[in-house]
Amino acid sequence: MKYSYWEQQSWFAKVDYTIIGSGIVGLNCALRLREKFPDAKILVLEKGILPQGASTKNAGFACFGSISEILNDLKTHTEDQMVTLVKQRIRGLSRLKTLLGGTTIDYQVHGGYELFTTINEVLYDHCIAQIQKINTLLYPVFNQEIYRVVDNHFGLQSILPKLIFNPFEGQIDTGKMMKALLNLVYKKGIDILNATEVLKYTEGSGGVEVVTNHNTFITKKVFIATNGFASLLGIPDVKPARAQVFITEPIANLHIKGTFHLDQGYYYFRNINNRLLLGGGRNLDYAMEETTEMGETTIVQNELERLLKEVILPHKNVSITQRWSGIMGVGTQKEPIIKALSDNVFCGVRLGGMGVAIGSIIGSDLADLIS
């Protein structure tokens, strides 16, 4: 594509900072750069019409980890590392609410529940045995004990009669959150170009040459905020992880209230506008779901439908109205990668499925890699 003189001068000439990815991380990086450099020319490039990845496709969980997830993290992280991860998630959620306003993003706190199927009784017993230990470790973060056992009063079937509850888990409207974030970025005079995919970049004496599917231009510095797509730009230690989701038609008197986790967080569901949103299942076929391609698979969708009909809403005939997927960035460690790749290229990736909780912090920390 050939651009006019006006297009070239207004959008692509003398660019100070280019951010790849307009998700939660990329937009928060842009806002922090504007705060640090009021007169800088900042450009955000997004390959989708809307933000790709998971920022507009997640389940809207404002969470910091179910107890089984935290116990699983302790297999590969120290206790101090685990506590630091939880602190980071809480700090990120607080920043997100302060930045956009809790009402704007429809932030609600109804608590989070972890449920266990009857075939997962060993895992349940392990979690029960470790509640006091985890509560003690996290007490300094919340100044009270977090996890406690409650009755299954939601009519869930094939589930053990006791659930593990934490009162601090919340939920947001993902669409409202991202629209508010985009509007704030526009108000700060930051340009966003959609349907613009970065194919490669090359550093030179004059800056960084960025090659997109439309053109080539020079920028002083590049910030990569593509999370699950990071490997496409040569960043190692980040694997894509597709998450499949569906939502039902409106359901009268839907009794589900709160956020729900099953099977170490591999499945999750919630009520959104009296519809049941249910997602997960990548553990059914890790290799298949380690992809940057959007889409749904029969094996995952069938299991999600089974959970809906047999566990969550038994004896109800409910129609599914939408199905979609999002791409997360994961790795062997839960700590995000926030680092300089060179003097002029930086990355903030590998959010490990906690983008809502930590995306705002990672974006700000990414921008703070330069002074």
C-alpha positions as CSV (number, residue, x, y, z in Angstrom):
1,M,0.0,0.0,0.0
2,K,1.2,3.5,-0.9
3,Y,0.5,6.2,1.6
4,S,0.0,9.9,0.8
5,Y,2.3,12.6,2.1
6,W,-0.3,13.5,4.7
7,E,-0.7,10.0,5.9
8,Q,3.0,9.5,6.1
9,Q,3.7,12.7,8.0
10,S,0.8,12.3,10.4
11,W,1.2,8.7,11.4
12,F,4.5,7.3,10.4
13,A,7.1,10.1,10.5
14,K,9.2,10.8,13.5
15,V,7.6,8.1,15.7
16,D,9.2,8.0,19.1
17,Y,7.6,4.8,20.6
18,T,5.8,2.0,18.8
19,I,3.8,-0.5,20.8
20,I,2.8,-3.8,19.2
21,G,-0.5,-5.0,20.5
22,S,-3.5,-3.0,21.7
23,G,-4.6,-5.3,24.6
24,I,-4.5,-4.5,28.3
25,V,-0.7,-4.5,28.4
26,G,-0.1,-2.5,25.2
27,L,-2.6,0.2,26.1
28,N,-1.4,0.6,29.7
29,C,2.2,0.8,28.3
30,A,1.0,3.6,26.0
31,L,-0.7,5.5,28.9
32,R,2.4,5.2,31.0
33,L,4.7,6.4,28.2
34,R,2.4,9.4,27.7
35,E,2.6,10.2,31.4
36,K,6.4,10.0,31.3
37,F,6.8,11.7,27.9
38,P,4.0,14.2,27.3
39,D,5.2,15.4,23.9
40,A,6.2,12.0,22.5
41,K,4.7,10.6,19.3
42,I,3.3,7.2,20.4
43,L,1.8,4.7,17.9
44,V,0.0,1.4,18.8
45,L,-0.2,-1.3,16.2
46,E,-2.9,-3.9,16.3
47,K,-3.3,-6.8,13.9
48,G,-7.0,-7.3,14.5
49,I,-10.0,-5.1,14.0
50,L,-10.4,-5.4,17.7
51,P,-7.6,-6.3,20.2
52,Q,-6.6,-9.9,19.5
53,G,-5.3,-12.4,22.0
54,A,-7.4,-12.5,25.1
55,S,-8.0,-8.9,26.2
56,T,-11.5,-8.8,24.7
57,K,-12.1,-12.5,24.8
58,N,-11.6,-13.5,28.4
59,A,-14.2,-14.5,30.9
60,G,-13.9,-11.3,32.9
61,F,-12.6,-12.9,36.1
62,A,-11.0,-10.4,38.5
63,C,-9.2,-13.2,40.3
64,F,-5.8,-14.0,41.9
65,G,-5.9,-17.8,42.0
66,S,-8.0,-20.6,43.4
67,I,-6.4,-22.7,46.1
68,S,-5.6,-25.6,43.9
69,E,-4.0,-23.3,41.4
70,I,-1.9,-21.8,44.1
71,L,-0.9,-25.2,45.4
72,N,0.0,-26.2,41.9
73,D,2.2,-23.1,41.5
74,L,4.1,-24.1,44.7
75,K,5.4,-27.1,42.8
76,T,7.5,-24.8,40.6
77,H,7.7,-21.6,42.7
78,T,8.9,-20.8,46.2
79,E,6.5,-19.6,48.8
80,D,7.9,-16.1,48.5
81,Q,7.4,-16.2,44.7
82,M,3.8,-17.3,45.1
83,V,3.0,-14.6,47.5
84,T,4.7,-12.0,45.2
85,L,2.5,-13.3,42.3
86,V,-0.7,-12.8,44.4
87,K,0.4,-9.4,45.5
88,Q,1.0,-8.4,41.9
89,R,-2.4,-9.6,40.9
90,I,-4.1,-7.6,43.7
91,R,-2.1,-4.5,42.9
92,G,-3.0,-4.8,39.2
93,L,-6.7,-5.2,39.9
94,S,-6.6,-2.1,42.2
95,R,-4.8,-0.1,39.5
96,L,-7.4,-1.1,36.9
97,K,-10.3,0.0,39.1
98,T,-8.5,3.3,40.0
99,L,-7.6,4.0,36.3
100,L,-11.1,3.3,34.8
101,G,-13.5,3.3,37.7
102,G,-15.2,0.3,39.2
103,T,-18.6,1.3,37.9
104,T,-17.3,1.9,34.4
105,I,-16.0,-1.7,34.1
106,D,-18.9,-3.1,36.1
107,Y,-16.7,-4.4,38.8
108,Q,-18.6,-6.7,41.2
109,V,-17.4,-8.8,44.1
110,H,-19.5,-11.9,44.8
111,G,-16.6,-14.1,45.7
112,G,-15.0,-17.1,44.0
113,Y,-15.8,-20.8,44.4
114,E,-13.7,-23.8,43.7
115,L,-15.6,-27.0,43.2
116,F,-14.5,-30.6,42.9
117,T,-16.1,-33.4,41.0
118,T,-16.6,-36.7,42.8
119,I,-13.7,-38.2,40.9
120,N,-11.4,-35.4,42.2
121,E,-11.8,-36.2,45.9
122,V,-8.0,-36.7,46.4
123,L,-7.4,-33.2,45.1
124,Y,-10.2,-31.9,47.3
125,D,-8.7,-33.5,50.4
126,H,-5.3,-32.1,49.6
127,C,-6.7,-28.6,49.2
128,I,-8.6,-28.9,52.5
129,A,-5.5,-30.0,54.3
130,Q,-3.5,-27.0,52.9
131,I,-6.1,-24.3,53.6
132,Q,-4.6,-23.2,56.8
133,K,-1.1,-23.1,55.4
134,I,-2.1,-20.9,52.4
135,N,-4.2,-18.7,54.6
136,T,-1.2,-18.1,56.8
137,L,1.0,-17.3,53.8
138,L,-1.5,-14.9,52.4
139,Y,-2.6,-13.3,55.6
140,P,-0.2,-10.3,55.3
141,V,-1.7,-9.5,51.8
142,F,-5.3,-9.4,52.9
143,N,-5.1,-9.0,56.7
144,Q,-7.5,-11.9,57.1
145,E,-7.9,-15.5,56.2
146,I,-8.9,-16.0,52.6
147,Y,-10.1,-19.5,51.9
148,R,-12.9,-21.3,53.8
149,V,-15.2,-24.3,53.2
150,V,-18.9,-23.6,52.3
151,D,-21.9,-25.7,51.3
152,N,-22.8,-26.4,47.7
153,H,-26.0,-24.4,47.6
154,F,-26.0,-23.8,43.8
155,G,-27.6,-27.1,42.8
156,L,-24.4,-28.3,41.1
157,Q,-24.5,-32.0,40.4
158,S,-21.7,-34.7,40.5
159,I,-19.9,-32.2,42.8
160,L,-18.6,-32.8,46.3
161,P,-21.0,-31.3,48.8
162,K,-18.4,-28.8,50.0
163,L,-16.9,-25.9,48.0
164,I,-13.8,-23.7,48.8
165,F,-14.8,-20.1,48.9
166,N,-12.8,-16.8,48.9
167,P,-14.7,-13.5,49.4
168,F,-12.3,-11.3,47.5
169,E,-12.7,-12.6,44.0
170,G,-14.6,-10.3,41.6
171,Q,-15.7,-10.0,38.0
172,I,-15.8,-7.3,35.4
173,D,-17.4,-6.7,32.0
174,T,-14.5,-7.3,29.6
175,G,-16.0,-5.3,26.8
176,K,-16.7,-2.2,28.9
177,M,-13.2,-2.4,30.4
178,M,-11.5,-2.5,27.0
179,K,-13.7,0.3,25.5
180,A,-13.0,2.5,28.5
181,L,-9.3,1.8,28.1
182,L,-9.3,2.5,24.4
183,N,-11.2,5.8,24.9
184,L,-8.7,6.9,27.6
185,V,-5.8,6.2,25.2
186,Y,-7.4,8.2,22.4
187,K,-8.0,11.1,24.8
188,K,-4.3,11.2,25.5
189,G,-3.5,11.8,21.9
190,I,-2.1,8.3,21.2
191,D,-2.7,6.8,17.7
192,I,-4.0,3.2,17.3
193,L,-3.8,1.5,13.9
194,N,-5.9,-1.6,13.6
195,A,-5.7,-4.4,11.0
196,T,-1.9,-3.7,11.0
197,E,0.2,-6.7,11.6
198,V,3.9,-6.4,12.4
199,L,5.8,-9.0,10.3
200,K,9.3,-8.2,11.6
201,Y,11.5,-5.5,12.9
202,T,15.2,-4.7,12.4
203,E,17.4,-2.4,14.5
204,G,19.8,0.0,12.8
205,S,21.7,3.2,13.6
206,G,18.6,5.3,12.9
207,G,16.3,3.4,15.2
208,V,14.1,0.4,14.6
209,E,12.7,-0.4,11.2
210,V,9.2,-1.9,11.6
211,V,7.8,-3.9,8.7
212,T,4.0,-4.3,8.7
213,N,1.6,-5.9,6.3
214,H,1.0,-2.4,4.8
215,N,4.3,-0.5,5.0
216,T,7.7,0.0,6.6
217,F,8.6,2.9,8.9
218,I,11.2,3.9,11.5
219,T,10.6,4.3,15.2
220,K,13.0,5.1,18.0
221,K,11.9,2.2,20.3
222,V,9.5,-0.8,20.1
223,F,7.5,-2.3,22.9
224,I,6.2,-5.8,22.3
225,A,2.9,-6.5,24.1
226,T,1.5,-9.4,22.1
227,N,1.5,-12.0,25.0
228,G,0.3,-15.3,23.4
229,F,1.6,-14.2,20.0
230,A,5.1,-13.3,21.4
231,S,6.8,-16.3,19.8
232,L,5.8,-15.0,16.3
233,L,8.2,-12.1,17.0
234,G,11.0,-14.4,18.2
235,I,10.5,-14.2,21.9
236,P,11.2,-17.6,23.5
237,D,9.8,-19.1,26.7
238,V,6.2,-18.0,25.8
239,K,3.8,-20.6,24.5
240,P,0.4,-19.8,23.1
241,A,-2.6,-21.3,24.9
242,R,-6.0,-21.2,23.4
243,A,-9.0,-20.9,25.6
244,Q,-12.4,-21.8,24.3
245,V,-15.6,-20.2,25.6
246,F,-19.3,-20.2,25.0
247,I,-22.3,-18.3,26.4
248,T,-25.9,-19.3,26.7
249,E,-29.2,-17.6,26.0
250,P,-30.6,-15.6,28.9
251,I,-31.8,-17.9,31.7
252,A,-34.7,-17.0,34.0
253,N,-33.8,-17.1,37.7
254,L,-30.2,-18.1,37.0
255,H,-29.0,-19.0,40.5
256,I,-25.3,-18.9,39.7
257,K,-23.7,-15.9,41.4
258,G,-19.9,-15.4,41.7
259,T,-17.0,-16.9,39.8
260,F,-16.5,-20.6,39.7
261,H,-13.3,-22.7,39.1
262,L,-13.2,-26.4,38.4
263,D,-10.3,-28.9,37.9
264,Q,-7.4,-26.6,39.0
265,G,-8.8,-23.7,37.1
266,Y,-8.9,-25.5,33.7
267,Y,-12.7,-24.9,33.6
268,Y,-14.5,-21.7,34.8
269,F,-17.9,-20.2,34.6
270,R,-20.0,-17.3,35.8
271,N,-23.2,-15.4,35.3
272,I,-23.2,-12.4,32.9
273,N,-26.4,-10.6,32.3
274,N,-28.4,-13.8,33.3
275,R,-26.4,-15.9,30.8
276,L,-24.1,-18.7,31.7
277,L,-20.5,-18.2,30.4
278,L,-18.4,-21.3,30.5
279,G,-14.9,-21.8,29.2
280,G,-11.7,-23.9,29.5
281,G,-10.7,-27.4,28.6
282,R,-7.3,-26.9,27.0
283,N,-6.0,-29.6,29.3
284,L,-7.9,-32.1,27.2
285,D,-5.4,-31.7,24.4
286,Y,-2.5,-29.4,25.3
287,A,-0.8,-29.9,21.9
288,M,-3.9,-28.9,20.0
289,E,-4.5,-25.9,22.1
290,E,-0.9,-24.7,21.9
291,T,-1.8,-22.6,18.8
292,T,-2.2,-19.0,17.7
293,E,-5.2,-19.9,15.6
294,M,-8.6,-18.9,16.8
295,G,-11.3,-21.5,16.7
296,E,-13.1,-24.3,18.5
297,T,-12.6,-28.0,18.6
298,T,-15.1,-30.8,19.1
299,I,-13.4,-32.4,22.0
300,V,-13.4,-29.2,24.1
301,Q,-16.8,-28.0,23.1
302,N,-18.4,-31.4,23.8
303,E,-16.9,-31.4,27.3
304,L,-18.0,-27.9,28.0
305,E,-21.5,-28.8,26.9
306,R,-21.4,-31.9,29.1
307,L,-20.5,-29.8,32.2
308,L,-23.3,-27.4,31.4
309,K,-25.9,-30.1,31.1
310,E,-24.8,-32.5,33.7
311,V,-23.0,-30.4,36.4
312,I,-24.0,-26.7,36.3
313,L,-27.5,-26.6,35.0
314,P,-28.8,-30.2,35.2
315,H,-32.3,-31.0,33.9
316,K,-32.5,-27.7,31.9
317,N,-32.6,-27.4,28.2
318,V,-30.5,-24.3,27.5
319,S,-29.3,-23.0,24.1
320,I,-25.8,-21.8,23.4
321,T,-25.8,-18.5,21.5
322,Q,-22.1,-17.7,20.9
323,R,-18.8,-19.6,20.9
324,W,-15.3,-18.0,20.7
325,S,-11.7,-18.5,21.7
326,G,-8.8,-16.3,22.9
327,I,-5.1,-16.8,23.0
328,M,-3.2,-16.6,26.3
329,G,0.6,-16.6,26.8
330,V,1.9,-19.2,29.2
331,G,5.2,-20.8,30.2
332,T,6.9,-23.1,32.8
333,Q,6.9,-20.1,35.2
334,K,4.1,-17.8,36.1
335,E,6.3,-14.7,36.4
336,P,5.7,-12.4,33.4
337,I,8.6,-11.6,31.2
338,I,9.3,-7.9,31.3
339,K,12.7,-7.1,29.9
340,A,14.8,-5.3,27.4
341,L,15.6,-7.5,24.3
342,S,18.1,-4.9,23.1
343,D,18.8,-1.2,23.6
344,N,15.6,-0.2,21.7
345,V,13.3,-3.2,21.9
346,F,11.4,-4.3,25.0
347,C,8.7,-6.8,25.9
348,G,6.0,-7.4,28.4
349,V,4.5,-10.9,27.8
350,R,3.6,-14.3,29.4
351,L,0.7,-13.3,31.6
352,G,-0.2,-16.9,32.4
353,G,-4.0,-16.4,32.1
354,M,-4.0,-13.5,34.6
355,G,-4.3,-10.7,32.1
356,V,-7.2,-8.9,33.7
357,A,-5.5,-9.0,37.1
358,I,-1.9,-8.0,36.0
359,G,-2.2,-6.5,32.6
360,S,-2.3,-2.9,33.8
361,I,0.8,-3.4,36.0
362,I,2.8,-5.2,33.3
363,G,2.0,-2.5,30.8
364,S,3.2,0.2,33.2
365,D,6.3,-1.7,34.2
366,L,7.1,-2.3,30.5
367,A,7.1,1.5,29.8
368,D,9.2,2.0,32.9
369,L,12.1,0.0,31.3
370,I,13.1,3.3,29.7
371,S,13.8,6.5,31.5
